[in-house]
Amino acid sequence: MSTNIQDILAEEAESLLAYRCTGIPRERLHVPGPDFVDRIVSLSDRNPRVLRNLQSLFNQGRLGGTGYLSLLPVDQGVEHSAGASFAPNPDFFDPEHIVELAIEGGCNGVASTLGVLGAVARKYAHKIPFIVKLNHNELLSYPNQYDQTLFAQVDQAFELGAVAVGATVYFGSEESRRQILEVSEAFAHAHELGLVCVLWAYLRNSAFKHEGTDYHTAADLTGQANHLAATIEADIIKQKQALGNGGYTALDFGKTHPKVYDELTSEHPIDLVRYQVANCYMGRVGMINSGGPSGKDDLHQAVRTAVINKRAGGMGLISGRKAFQKPVAEGVKLLNAIQDVYLSDEVTIA
């Protein structure tokens, strides 16, 4: 075991590295690996062009050939405002620095807006896989609205040389059914063209904050969001890592089953994320967790998130602000630390 990983995890090292899942044992999962496209995806209805582009993602960067993904997402210039995102490191107002960080950081691919990737496509589309994010929330509308609007078309992503498209659905929101329809239609067209489809399967509803607890990251609710994402044939699902459970029961809505809480999960973070993976067709659709906002303890939080994701059966991490809101050398170091978790043979699937 890398002593660095143990040192970073500190007092949580034994709990996270030695835990064994029993509710949903690893033998039931379709786990990531070098042969994932051949073993799992080739059995689906995806055409050969999708298989080729997905394999190109898996073959890139420091994790190339492992079946795991380390992605750099930089669409926050639209989602959170360019000033809020890039003022800590103004170089990243320039799209070229975004792509260069992904390359230097050893990532499998870079996910960003049509404008960012289109601005440098002829220089970089053949050097690192592009994932074009099709829709965004934007916070310039006053008062703020929380919805996903299409800023780009699938054909535009295809023409600039992308291997994949991405989109967000705010599951649980009033607008979610329209978003599901828009994204489902976009993904169907993307698959026809051979593009991989990545879904940001986020929850959004003020009612999910109840009696002082935020259930937007509850395992049961995010698990269902993952199941819906798999239903519209996302190839990769991006999800916030589960931080709790019991959303259905606390909010007293929808349908669930006591075994979800009594047998399939526990309070252990790996069990909670294992339930998220189980809802991705037991891992037939890869789940990557988001890295979260930048803060004072980024290295520890990033490595911890990666260890939990990998041990739960996840496919990797997509970390943006923790990397690009720092000097480049520090951002590269953080991305490499995440990747080291997936490269370690001793960080096993629980």
N, C-alpha and C positions, 0 to 999 in steps of 0.2 A: 504494500500500500504506500502511495506517495505520502510522506510525512507532511508535505505541504497541505494536502487536502485535509488530513486529520487536524493539523494545527489551525487551519482556517475555520473548521467546524467547531473547534474547541470543545466545550463541555457536551455538545450534542453529537460528537463524533460516534461514540458507541451506539447511541440510540438510532442514528440514521444509517450507519454503515453495517450494523449487524442485525437489523430488524428483519423478521420473516413474516410475510403476509400469509394469512390462513383463510380469510373470508373469501377472497378470490385468488387462488394460488396461481403462481406464474405459469404452471402447466396448461392453464386454460387460455393463455394469451397467445397472440401472434406477435412475437417480439421483433423489434428491429434487428437488422443484421445485414451483412454484405449482399445477401441474396434476396433482400426483401422484395424487389421488383419482380424477380423471377418466381419467388415462392408464393407471393400474395397478390400483387397487383396484376400480374399477367393472367390470373384466373378471372378477373373482372371483365366488364364490357369496355374498358378503356382501349382506344385504338393504339397501334404501334407507335404513332408519333407522340402520344402522351407518355408511353413507357420510355421512349428515348429521352424526352425532356426531363422526366422525373429522374431517370438514371443520371442525367447530366448534373442535376442538383446534388445527388448523392456522391458523385465522383469528384466534386470540387473541394478545394481547401484542405485544411489540416484534418478534417474528418472524412475526407474522400475515401470511399471504399468500406466504411464502417456501417453504413445504414443509419447514421445519426446526422442531424442537421444543426448547424449554428448559423443563424440568419441575422443580418443587420437590417432593422426596419427604421426608415427615417421618413415618415409621412406626417410627423408632428408639426411641420410648418403650416399645414392646413388644419390638422386636428386641434392643436393647442395654441396656434399663432407662431409665426416665424420668430418674433421677438422673444417669446417665452422659451422657445426651443433652442435658438442659436445664439442668443446674447452671451451665454457662458463661454462659447467658443465661436466667434463670428466667422471663422473660415468656412463653417458649414452652411452659410448662406449660399456658397458656391457648390453646385451639385458635384463637381469633380472631386471635391474632398470627401464627399459622402461615399462615392464609389471606391476611391483610393483607400479609405479606412476599411471597407469590407475586404478588399484584396489584401492589404497589409495585415489585417487581423485574421486572415486565414479562414474567412467565412465561406459557406457553401453558396451563398447568394445574397443579393441586396434587394430589399423591398422598398419601393418609394412611389412617388406620384408620377403620373404621365409626364409632367413638366420636367421634373428632376432627371428622370432616366432618359427622356427624349432629348434633353439638352446635351447629353454626352454619349448617345447611343452608338454613333459611328466609331468612337474611340474605344468603347469598353464593352459593348454587348457581346463580343466574341471572346472576352477575357474573363468574365464572371457572369453567371446566370442572373438575369433580371426578372423580378417579380413586380409587375405593374399593379398598384392598388387602384381599383376602379372607382370606388366610392369613398366619401369622407363625410365626417361631421365638420362643420366650420362654425367658429364662435364669433364672427364679425356681425352676424345678424343680431339686431337688438330689439327686444330682449332676446337673450340666448335661447336657441332651440336645439334640441337634441334629436337629430335625425341623420340618416345617411343619404347623401345625394350623389348620383353618378356624375363624376367629373371626367370620365374617360370611357371609351368604347373598347370592346374586345379586339376589334380589327386594328385599332391604333396600337395596342400592345403587341399584336402579332407583327405589324409592319416595322416596329422599331427593333425587333429581334428578341423580344422577351421569351423566356421558356415557360412563364407562369403568369397568371393573374391572381390578384387577391381582392377580397371584398369583406365588408363587415355587415353583420346583421345584429341589431339590437333586440335580441329575443326578450320577450316580456313587455316590450313597449307598445304603445298604441299603434305605431307605424310598422310593427314587425311583419305583419302579413304582406304588406306592399313590398317591403324590403326582401322578404323571402322569395316572392314572385320575381322581382327584378333580378336578384342574384341567381336564382335557379335558371332563368332564361339566359343570363350572361354565361353561366358555367356550362350550359349545354352547348352554346355556340363556341366557347373556348375549347371544349373537348373535341368538337368537330375539327377545329384547326390544329389540334394536337397540343394545346396548352394545358399545363398543370393548374389546378384550382385550389387556392388556399383560402379558407374562411376564418375570419376573426369572429368567433362565436361568443359574443359578449352579451351579458344581461344588462338591461337598462330599464328601471322602473323605480320611482321614488318609494313605492310601497314595499320594495324589497329591503328597505331600511326600517326595522320594526323594533320598537322598545329598546333602542340603544344598540342593536346589533345589525350589522350590514350583511345581508344574505346574498349579495351579488357574487360572492365567492364561495357560497355553500356548495358542497360536493353534489348534493342531490339536484339542485337547480342547474348548476353548470354542467352536470352530467347529462341532463335532459337537453340542454342547449347543444351539447356535442352530438347527441343522438339525432337531433333535427339537422345539424350540419352534415352528418353522414348521409342523411336521407336525401339531401339535394346533391349528393355525390361530390362533396368536397374531397380532395385527395389528401390534404393536410389540414388539420384543425388547430388553430391557435386559440388557446384558452388561458385565462388567468388561473394560477395555481390555487387549488382549493385551500381555504383557510378555516373551514368549519363545515357544519352540516346542519340538517334539520330545517331547511328553508320551507319545505312543503308543510311540515307540521306546525312550525311557528306561525306561518302566515295563514294556515288553514284554508288552502285552496288547492285545486288540482287533484291528482291521484298519485298515490305512492303505496308502499307496502312496508309493514314492520320489519321484514327481513333486510331491507336496505340498511337499516340502522342497527339491528340486533345481530346480524350475521355477516353481511357483506362488507361492512365498514366498521371502523373503530375511531377513536380520537387521534390515532397516530397519523401524522401528515402523509406518510407513504400510502396508508390504506385509503385516505381521502382522495388522493390523486389516482390510485389504482382504480377507484370507482369511476373517475373521469375517463380513464383509458378504456375501461370495460364498455362504456357507452359509445365509444368509437369502434363499435363492432368488434370488441375484444382485441383491439389493436390492428385490425385490418386497415383502418384509416389511421395514419400516424398523428399523434397529438404532440404539439410543441407548446410549451408554456411561455408566457410573456415574462420579460425580465423586470418589469415594474419601473417606477420613477427613480431618478438619480437621488442619492442622499449621502450620508456620512459614512455608511457601512456597506458600500456597494460590493466590494470584493467578497465579503462574507455572505451577503445576501444572494449574490449571483451564484456562487459555488453551492450554497445550501439549496437553492432552487434547482440547480442542475442535478445534484445528487438525488433529491427527492423525485424529480422527473424520471431520471434514468432507472432508479430502483423500482419505481412504480410501473415501468414498462413504457414510458413515454419515448418520443423520438428526438427530443432536443429542446433547444432554447432559442427564442427570438428576442434579442436584447438590444435596445437602441439607446435610450437616454443615458443609461449607465456607462455607455461607451463613448458616444459622440459629444457629451457635455463635459468632456475632460480633455486635457492635452493629448495629442494623438498617441504618444508612447504609453500613457496610462490606459487609454482606451484599448489599444492593442493588447496590453497585459491582461486586462480584464476579460476580453474575448478569448484569449489563449487559456486563461484559467478555467473558463467554462468548458472549453474544448477538451482540456486535460481530464476533466471528469469522465467524458465519454470515451476518451482514449485509454483510460485506466481499466485494465482487465480485472482489477480487484474491487471496483465499484460494480457490483453485480445486480441483477434483477432480483428483487426481494421475493 
